Amino acid sequence: MAEVIRARELLGGEAAVQIPYHPRIALIVEPFVVTRPDHHVTEQYRKAARAVLGLVGGDPGTHMREATRLISEDKIEESLGSLRRATPIVRDEVIQVLRLVTTQVLDARGCVPAWGDDAFLLLTRLDLHDDIAFYNWGNLLSELAQLIAQKNSKAALDMFHQEFEKYQKAVSIKLESHEAFNNWGTDLARLAAMIWKDKRKTAEKHLREAEKRLRDAVSLAPEE
């Protein structure tokens, strides 16, 4: 009950506000109404959620600071947990951090990190129309497929197909994404070469698709 009284004070006495789900929300009883995390975020909603999550130890500001600290220490995988916990209230800020992680931090690595898929998955769930995220995710899968191709061709084949799905998503969002078409076509040809000996007809089909994608890339590329 003490939490409820304190929450009433923080909210200025308002009695029927909505907050996102929190695993420790059982500490809070009426006057709050628990809703889905993707509920429309009004200013009242933000105010209520910050107040209540602060009381139960889930303040989004704390999670964002923790995520930033972990990223600065190159503990990206650990930072994703903090970012997920902050998402219901500070979604836009989380998206900005994830875009930084999946571009600049990833580029600086010069390798394929274990957390790459998880970071892209979280980012694209928060922003379904981020063509750059899908494009970069495809690039990451391409690198991974090439790294494991000789040791595990079956896994590499699966990675290539996942990669193509990401490029497909990128160009469906941004039709003029010539970079996505170019990389898509290049790796279709690479896949064809990999399976040529055992699956000739499938390889030939991939080559035809590769030619089409590369033609699309050329036609969409800006003139120099």
C-alpha positions as CSV (number, residue, x, y, z in Angstrom):
1,M,0.0,0.0,0.0
2,A,2.9,2.3,0.7
3,E,3.9,2.1,-3.0
4,V,0.4,3.0,-4.1
5,I,0.3,6.1,-1.8
6,R,3.7,7.2,-3.1
7,A,2.6,6.6,-6.7
8,R,-0.5,8.7,-6.1
9,E,1.7,11.5,-4.9
10,L,4.0,11.3,-7.9
11,L,1.0,11.3,-10.2
12,G,-0.6,14.2,-8.6
13,G,-3.5,12.1,-7.3
14,E,-4.6,10.8,-10.7
15,A,-6.6,7.6,-10.2
16,A,-7.0,5.8,-13.5
17,V,-3.8,5.7,-15.5
18,Q,-2.2,3.0,-17.6
19,I,1.3,1.5,-17.3
20,P,3.2,-1.2,-19.2
21,Y,3.7,-4.7,-18.0
22,H,6.5,-5.2,-15.5
23,P,7.5,-8.5,-13.9
24,R,7.3,-6.9,-10.5
25,I,4.1,-5.1,-11.1
26,A,2.3,-7.3,-8.5
27,L,3.7,-4.8,-5.9
28,I,1.3,-2.2,-7.3
29,V,-2.5,-2.5,-6.9
30,E,-5.3,-0.1,-7.9
31,P,-5.5,2.6,-9.2
32,F,-3.3,1.3,-12.0
33,V,-4.4,-0.7,-15.0
34,V,-1.9,-3.0,-16.6
35,T,-1.8,-2.9,-20.4
36,R,0.2,-4.3,-23.2
37,P,3.7,-2.9,-23.7
38,D,2.8,-1.6,-27.1
39,H,-0.2,0.4,-25.8
40,H,-0.4,4.0,-27.3
41,V,2.1,6.0,-25.2
42,T,0.4,9.2,-24.0
43,E,2.1,11.8,-21.8
44,Q,0.0,10.6,-18.9
45,Y,1.1,7.0,-19.7
46,R,4.8,8.0,-19.6
47,K,4.4,9.9,-16.4
48,A,2.6,7.0,-14.7
49,A,5.0,4.3,-16.0
50,R,8.1,6.2,-14.9
51,A,6.6,6.7,-11.5
52,V,5.6,3.1,-11.0
53,L,8.7,1.5,-12.5
54,G,10.9,3.8,-10.4
55,L,9.1,2.4,-7.3
56,V,9.6,-1.2,-8.3
57,G,13.2,-0.8,-9.5
58,G,12.5,-0.7,-13.3
59,D,13.2,3.0,-14.1
60,P,13.9,3.2,-17.8
61,G,16.6,5.9,-17.3
62,T,18.5,3.5,-15.1
63,H,18.3,0.8,-17.8
64,M,19.5,3.2,-20.4
65,R,22.5,4.3,-18.3
66,E,23.3,0.7,-17.7
67,A,23.1,-0.1,-21.4
68,T,25.3,2.8,-22.3
69,R,27.9,1.7,-19.7
70,L,27.9,-1.9,-21.0
71,I,28.3,-0.7,-24.6
72,S,31.2,1.5,-23.6
73,E,32.8,-1.6,-22.0
74,D,32.2,-3.6,-25.2
75,K,29.6,-5.8,-23.5
76,I,27.0,-5.4,-26.2
77,E,25.2,-8.7,-25.5
78,E,24.7,-7.8,-21.9
79,S,23.5,-4.3,-22.9
80,L,20.6,-5.8,-24.9
81,G,18.8,-6.9,-21.8
82,S,18.8,-3.4,-20.4
83,L,17.6,-2.0,-23.7
84,R,14.7,-4.4,-23.7
85,R,13.7,-3.4,-20.2
86,A,13.7,0.3,-21.2
87,T,11.8,-0.2,-24.4
88,P,8.2,0.2,-23.2
89,I,8.8,3.8,-22.1
90,V,11.8,5.1,-24.1
91,R,11.3,3.3,-27.3
92,D,12.8,6.0,-29.5
93,E,15.9,6.3,-27.4
94,V,16.4,2.5,-27.5
95,I,16.1,2.6,-31.3
96,Q,18.7,5.3,-31.6
97,V,21.1,3.3,-29.4
98,L,20.5,0.1,-31.4
99,R,21.1,1.9,-34.7
100,L,24.5,3.1,-33.3
101,V,25.3,-0.5,-32.2
102,T,24.3,-2.1,-35.5
103,T,26.3,0.4,-37.6
104,Q,29.3,2.1,-36.0
105,V,30.0,-0.4,-33.2
106,L,29.5,-3.3,-35.6
107,D,31.7,-1.7,-38.3
108,A,34.5,-1.1,-35.7
109,R,34.5,-4.8,-34.7
110,G,35.6,-6.0,-38.1
111,C,34.2,-9.4,-37.4
112,V,30.8,-11.2,-36.9
113,P,29.8,-10.9,-33.2
114,A,27.6,-13.4,-31.5
115,W,25.1,-10.6,-30.5
116,G,24.6,-9.4,-34.0
117,D,21.3,-11.3,-34.7
118,D,19.8,-10.4,-31.4
119,A,20.6,-6.7,-31.9
120,F,19.0,-6.6,-35.3
121,L,16.0,-8.6,-34.2
122,L,15.3,-6.2,-31.4
123,L,15.8,-3.1,-33.7
124,T,13.6,-4.4,-36.5
125,R,10.8,-5.4,-34.1
126,L,10.8,-1.8,-32.7
127,D,11.0,-0.3,-36.2
128,L,9.5,-2.5,-38.9
129,H,10.3,0.1,-41.6
130,D,14.0,0.5,-41.0
131,D,15.4,-0.5,-44.4
132,I,18.9,0.2,-43.4
133,A,18.7,-2.2,-40.5
134,F,17.4,-5.0,-42.7
135,Y,20.2,-4.2,-45.3
136,N,22.9,-4.3,-42.6
137,W,21.4,-7.5,-41.1
138,G,21.7,-9.1,-44.6
139,N,25.3,-8.0,-44.8
140,L,26.0,-9.5,-41.4
141,L,24.4,-12.8,-42.4
142,S,26.4,-12.7,-45.7
143,E,29.7,-12.4,-43.8
144,L,28.7,-15.3,-41.5
145,A,27.7,-17.5,-44.4
146,Q,31.0,-17.0,-46.1
147,L,32.9,-17.7,-42.9
148,I,31.3,-21.1,-42.3
149,A,30.8,-22.2,-45.9
150,Q,33.8,-24.6,-46.1
151,K,33.2,-26.1,-42.7
152,N,29.4,-26.4,-42.7
153,S,27.9,-25.9,-46.1
154,K,24.4,-26.8,-44.8
155,A,24.5,-24.0,-42.2
156,A,25.9,-21.6,-44.7
157,L,23.1,-22.4,-47.2
158,D,20.6,-21.5,-44.5
159,M,22.4,-18.3,-43.7
160,F,22.4,-17.3,-47.3
161,H,18.6,-17.8,-47.5
162,Q,18.1,-15.8,-44.3
163,E,20.3,-13.1,-45.8
164,F,18.2,-12.9,-49.0
165,E,15.0,-12.5,-46.8
166,K,16.6,-9.5,-45.2
167,Y,17.5,-7.9,-48.5
168,Q,14.0,-8.7,-49.8
169,K,12.6,-6.8,-46.8
170,A,15.0,-3.9,-47.3
171,V,14.0,-3.4,-50.9
172,S,10.3,-3.8,-50.1
173,I,10.6,-0.8,-47.8
174,K,12.9,1.2,-50.0
175,L,12.5,0.2,-53.7
176,E,15.5,2.2,-54.8
177,S,18.0,0.4,-52.5
178,H,20.5,-0.5,-55.2
179,E,23.1,-1.6,-52.5
180,A,20.7,-4.3,-51.3
181,F,20.0,-5.5,-54.9
182,N,23.8,-5.5,-55.6
183,N,24.7,-7.5,-52.5
184,W,21.7,-9.8,-53.0
185,G,22.8,-10.6,-56.6
186,T,26.4,-11.0,-55.7
187,D,25.6,-13.6,-53.0
188,L,23.1,-15.4,-55.2
189,A,26.0,-16.0,-57.6
190,R,28.2,-17.0,-54.7
191,L,25.6,-19.5,-53.5
192,A,25.3,-20.9,-57.1
193,A,29.0,-21.5,-57.2
194,M,28.9,-23.3,-53.8
195,I,26.2,-25.8,-54.9
196,W,27.1,-26.1,-58.6
197,K,28.6,-29.6,-58.3
198,D,25.7,-31.2,-56.4
199,K,22.6,-29.1,-57.5
200,R,23.3,-27.9,-61.0
201,K,19.7,-26.9,-61.9
202,T,19.2,-25.0,-58.6
203,A,22.5,-23.3,-59.2
204,E,21.5,-22.2,-62.7
205,K,18.3,-20.8,-61.2
206,H,20.2,-18.8,-58.7
207,L,22.5,-17.4,-61.4
208,R,19.5,-16.2,-63.4
209,E,18.1,-14.5,-60.3
210,A,21.5,-13.1,-59.6
211,E,21.7,-11.5,-63.0
212,K,18.2,-9.9,-62.5
213,R,19.2,-8.5,-59.1
214,L,22.4,-7.1,-60.4
215,R,20.6,-5.5,-63.4
216,D,18.2,-3.9,-60.9
217,A,21.2,-2.6,-58.9
218,V,22.7,-1.0,-62.0
219,S,19.5,0.6,-63.1
220,L,18.8,2.1,-59.7
221,A,22.4,3.2,-58.9
222,P,22.7,7.0,-59.1
223,E,24.8,8.4,-62.0
224,E,28.2,9.5,-61.1
